[in-house]
Amino acid sequence: QVQLVESGGGLVQPGGSLRLSCETAGFAFGFAFHDFVMKWYRQAPGKERELVATIGNRAFRINYMAESVKGRFTVSRDDFKRAAYLQMSSLKPEDTAVYYCNARLQDVDGREYEYWGQGTQVTVSS
């Protein structure tokens, strides 16, 4: 059973920093963590879930950052530890949301595998 567990959220003042972690376990069907593209999403109250960051898998290490977080957030991964990270700096009140980790893979036959974490709350407030 695949598990994604986020941690590192909390209350921080504007301008502060947090580092979110997404620890994973249980990948199967012949796939490993390094095969999955890892994404971070967030969902603020009353808003739709939005993509914040993407980091590619071992074969295609291409990153994406949403415009709203470029220059402030950094996404990374450690394939040995089977974990992904979101370093958030210069946090703003509008960054307040529940942050979710997502793992996604499409195999050679087009089958998609997608897993979500339970989310971690980030609150930016003075």
Salt bridges, closest charged atoms under 4 A:
ASP35 OD1 - HIS34 NE2 3.74
GLU50 OE2 - ARG42 NE 2.63
GLU67 OE2 - LYS70 NZ 2.84
ASP79 OD2 - ARG61 NH2 3.04
ASP79 OD1 - ARG77 NE 2.80
ASP95 OD1 - ARG42 NH1 2.92
ASP95 OD2 - ARG72 NH1 2.69
ASP107 OD2 - ARG111 NE 3.10
ASP109 OD2 - ARG111 NH2 3.33
GLU114 OE2 - ARG104 NH2 2.45
